[in-house]
Amino acid sequence: MMGGVLLFVGLLLAILTEPNVGFVVGGFRVSRLPKTTKAWFGTTTAKHHWRLLQLAAVARDEDADHAGEDESAASDKGVPSADDSYKDHADFVVRDCLFGELGAVADIILMSFYKEDLSSLWGQVYRMAELNRLQQGFPHSDYTKHRMLVAVARNTVSKPNKQLSNRKQDTIVGFCDIDARIPNQNTGFQYNPRPYLSDLCIHPDWRRRGVASSLIEACQDICIQDMKKGEVFIRVEAANTAAVQMYERLGYNTITNPTGQDETNKEGKPIVMLHKNLIAENETARQTLQSSTRCTADR
């Protein structure tokens, strides 16, 4: 019933107002719709908007369905669990994200990348659309090509071997995605290098506490040890000088798009691509990749 009400109210507001609405594209990114009602009616984005509202209702239901999913299911499949931490710090722990934690991740994404308040109607629509995107892309298998990581506040980390239902007190304070898969649909960019780090976001109360750099370092370790890759890429808005400077401090360099395309996001803002050679600064990485190459050649 509530899903139907949400769809009706959301569609009505879309017709009467001029929101900057987003929609899901293949589970990889949220794009932006035209800002004017005239442009909105003059394109096929009305269908996308209706689809966004449908997905929002579905995502909300799935979030509730998986809220009690326990960690033993992941353990039985031999995949990383919430007790497999990569970076252990005094205030927080970096580890693999569990499916049932994606709702908390969606909240942080909304706080980091959207202007809408989480308590508003459009905030909830965007939040559920992001949740759907995360659920669609969640790495249920093939952890050597795709991972989602979270930072969890140490004072809320549950004891090992407890079910996810007992982990609801865990506080997710950061998130990022590292993906070595080749895109199977249009991403909006001509150049799509991999591995690609995306969706790095930190809860506002936990910024400037080393969470972002720890998530990035964990992704770099995964690139070397699990994905057997010696580099990593990321895109950042050119105007976000704080983020660009952070990556530069961590050894990333701005690179030129080999296609010659001047990249912008859906709002028309310029984007820069940054790259890091993980082998150049890490002898362990070199040895790991050389070992991997020898094993592949022996097969």
C-alpha positions in Angstrom: 0.0 0.0 0.0 2.7 2.4 1.0 4.6 1.6 -2.1 1.6 2.6 -4.3 1.2 5.9 -2.4 4.9 6.6 -2.8 4.7 6.0 -6.6 1.6 8.2 -7.0 2.9 11.1 -4.9 6.4 10.9 -6.5 4.9 11.0 -10.0 2.6 13.9 -9.1 5.5 15.9 -7.8 7.5 15.2 -10.9 4.8 16.7 -13.0 4.1 19.7 -10.8 7.7 20.6 -9.9 11.1 20.8 -11.5 13.4 18.6 -9.4 16.8 17.6 -10.4 16.0 13.9 -10.5 18.3 10.9 -10.9 17.8 7.5 -12.3 19.6 4.1 -12.3 21.6 3.0 -15.3 22.6 -0.7 -15.3 23.4 -0.6 -11.6 26.6 1.4 -12.1 25.8 5.0 -11.7 23.0 7.5 -11.0 22.5 10.0 -13.8 20.7 13.4 -13.6 17.6 14.4 -15.5 17.1 17.8 -17.1 16.2 20.5 -14.7 13.4 22.2 -16.6 9.9 20.8 -16.9 9.9 21.6 -20.6 13.0 19.5 -21.2 11.6 16.8 -18.9 8.4 16.4 -21.0 10.4 16.7 -24.2 12.5 13.6 -23.6 12.1 10.0 -22.7 13.3 10.7 -19.2 9.8 10.6 -17.9 9.9 6.9 -18.3 13.2 6.8 -16.4 11.6 8.8 -13.6 8.7 6.4 -13.4 11.1 3.5 -13.3 13.1 5.2 -10.5 10.0 5.4 -8.4 9.2 1.7 -9.1 12.7 0.7 -8.2 12.6 2.8 -5.0 9.6 0.8 -3.8 11.2 -2.5 -4.7 14.5 -1.5 -3.0 12.7 -0.6 0.2 11.0 -3.9 0.3 14.2 -5.8 -0.4 16.0 -3.8 2.3 13.5 -5.0 4.8 13.6 -8.6 3.5 17.4 -8.8 3.9 17.6 -6.9 7.2 17.9 -10.2 9.1 20.2 -12.0 6.8 22.9 -13.6 8.9 26.6 -13.8 8.2 26.7 -17.6 8.2 25.2 -17.6 4.7 28.3 -15.7 3.5 30.6 -18.0 5.4 29.0 -21.1 3.9 29.8 -19.7 0.4 33.4 -19.1 1.3 33.2 -15.4 0.7 34.6 -12.6 2.9 32.6 -12.1 6.1 32.2 -9.2 8.5 35.0 -10.6 10.6 37.6 -10.4 7.8 39.0 -6.9 8.4 41.7 -5.4 6.1 42.6 -2.2 8.1 42.3 -2.2 11.9 42.5 1.2 13.5 42.0 2.6 17.0 38.6 4.1 16.1 37.4 2.0 13.2 37.8 -1.2 11.2 37.7 -1.6 7.4 36.2 -4.8 6.1 33.9 -6.2 3.4 30.4 -4.8 3.3 27.5 -7.2 4.0 24.3 -7.1 1.9 22.2 -6.2 4.9 24.3 -3.1 5.5 23.6 -1.5 2.1 20.8 0.6 3.6 23.2 2.4 5.9 25.6 2.8 3.0 22.8 4.4 0.9 22.3 6.9 3.8 25.9 8.0 3.7 25.9 8.3 -0.1 22.9 10.6 0.2 24.6 12.7 2.8 27.7 12.9 0.6 26.5 13.4 -2.9 23.0 14.9 -2.7 21.5 18.2 -1.5 18.2 16.7 -0.5 17.6 16.0 3.2 17.2 12.3 4.0 13.9 13.0 5.8 12.3 14.7 2.7 10.2 12.8 0.1 12.8 13.3 -2.6 15.5 12.4 -0.2 13.8 9.1 0.4 13.3 8.5 -3.3 17.0 9.1 -4.0 18.0 7.0 -1.0 15.9 4.0 -2.2 17.2 4.4 -5.8 20.8 4.4 -4.5 19.9 1.3 -2.4 18.6 -0.4 -5.5 21.8 0.4 -7.4 23.9 -1.0 -4.6 21.9 -4.1 -4.3 22.0 -4.7 -8.1 25.8 -4.4 -8.1 26.5 -6.2 -4.9 29.4 -8.7 -5.4 27.7 -12.0 -4.5 30.4 -13.9 -6.2 33.8 -13.5 -8.0 35.5 -11.5 -5.2 38.6 -11.3 -7.3 37.0 -8.7 -9.6 34.6 -6.7 -7.5 34.5 -5.7 -3.8 32.5 -3.3 -1.6 34.2 -2.1 1.6 32.9 -0.3 4.7 34.5 1.4 7.6 32.8 0.5 10.9 33.2 2.5 14.1 35.3 0.4 16.5 33.1 1.0 19.6 30.2 -0.6 17.8 31.9 -3.6 16.2 30.2 -6.8 17.3 32.0 -9.9 18.5 32.9 -12.6 15.9 30.4 -15.3 14.9 27.3 -13.3 15.7 24.5 -13.1 13.2 23.8 -9.9 11.2 20.7 -9.4 13.3 23.0 -8.8 16.2 25.2 -6.5 14.2 22.6 -3.8 13.8 24.5 -1.8 16.3 27.5 -1.7 14.0 27.8 1.9 12.8 28.9 2.2 9.1 31.0 5.4 8.8 32.5 5.0 5.3 32.2 3.1 2.1 33.9 2.6 -1.3 33.7 0.3 -4.3 36.6 -1.3 -6.2 35.7 -2.9 -9.5 37.9 -4.7 -12.0 35.1 -5.9 -14.2 34.8 -4.7 -17.8 31.6 -2.6 -18.1 28.8 -4.4 -20.0 26.8 -1.3 -20.8 27.2 2.4 -21.5 28.8 4.2 -18.5 28.6 7.6 -20.0 32.4 7.7 -20.6 34.4 6.6 -23.7 37.4 5.6 -21.5 36.7 3.0 -18.8 39.9 1.7 -17.2 40.0 -0.9 -14.5 40.4 -1.4 -11.6 38.2 1.6 -10.8 37.6 3.0 -7.4 34.2 4.7 -6.9 31.5 5.8 -4.4 34.1 6.8 -1.8 32.0 8.5 0.9 32.4 9.2 4.6 29.8 10.0 7.2 30.0 13.8 8.0 30.8 13.1 11.6 33.8 10.9 10.6 35.6 13.1 8.1 39.2 14.1 8.5 39.8 11.1 10.7 41.7 8.9 8.3 38.7 6.9 7.2 38.9 7.8 3.5 42.7 7.1 3.2 42.2 3.8 5.0 39.5 2.7 2.6 41.6 3.7 -0.4 44.6 1.8 1.0 42.5 -1.3 1.5 41.3 -1.1 -2.1 44.9 -0.8 -3.3 45.8 -4.0 -1.3 42.8 -5.8 -2.9 43.9 -4.7 -6.4 47.4 -6.2 -5.8 46.6 -9.3 -3.7 43.2 -10.4 -5.1 42.7 -8.8 -8.4 46.4 -9.1 -9.4 46.4 -5.6 -10.8 49.2 -3.1 -10.5 47.2 0.1 -10.9 44.0 1.8 -9.9 41.9 4.7 -11.4 39.4 7.1 -10.0 37.4 10.1 -11.3 36.8 13.3 -9.3 35.1 16.6 -10.0 37.8 19.0 -11.0 36.3 21.6 -8.6 36.7 19.3 -5.6 40.2 20.4 -4.9 40.2 18.8 -1.4 39.6 15.4 -2.9 42.1 15.9 -5.7 44.8 17.0 -3.2 44.0 14.0 -0.9 44.6 11.6 -3.8 47.8 13.4 -4.8 49.1 13.0 -1.2 48.4 9.3 -1.5 50.5 9.1 -4.7 47.8 9.5 -7.4 48.5 11.6 -10.6 46.1 13.3 -12.9 46.2 11.7 -16.3 45.0 12.7 -19.8 42.1 10.8 -21.3 43.6 8.8 -24.2 40.4 9.2 -26.2 40.8 13.0 -26.1 37.3 13.4 -24.6 36.8 16.3 -22.2 34.9 14.4 -19.5 32.1 16.0 -17.5 29.4 14.6 -15.2 25.7 14.7 -15.9 25.6 18.3 -14.5 28.2 19.4 -17.0 30.9 19.9 -14.4 34.5 19.0 -15.5 35.9 15.7 -14.2 39.6 14.7 -13.8 40.9 11.2 -13.9 43.6 10.1 -11.4 45.8 7.1 -11.6 48.2 5.3 -9.3 51.0 2.9 -10.2 50.9 0.4 -7.3 54.0 -1.5 -8.4 56.3 1.5 -8.6 56.1 2.2 -4.8 55.6 -1.3 -3.5 58.1 -4.1 -3.8 55.7 -6.6 -2.3 53.2 -5.7 -5.0 55.9 -6.4 -7.6 56.7 -9.8 -6.2 53.0 -10.7 -5.8 52.2 -9.8 -9.5 55.4 -11.6 -10.7 54.4 -14.7 -8.8 50.9 -14.5 -10.2 52.3 -14.2 -13.8 54.5 -17.2 -13.3 51.6 -19.3 -12.0 49.5 -18.3 -15.0 52.3 -19.2 -17.4 52.8 -22.7 -15.8 49.1 -23.6 -16.4 
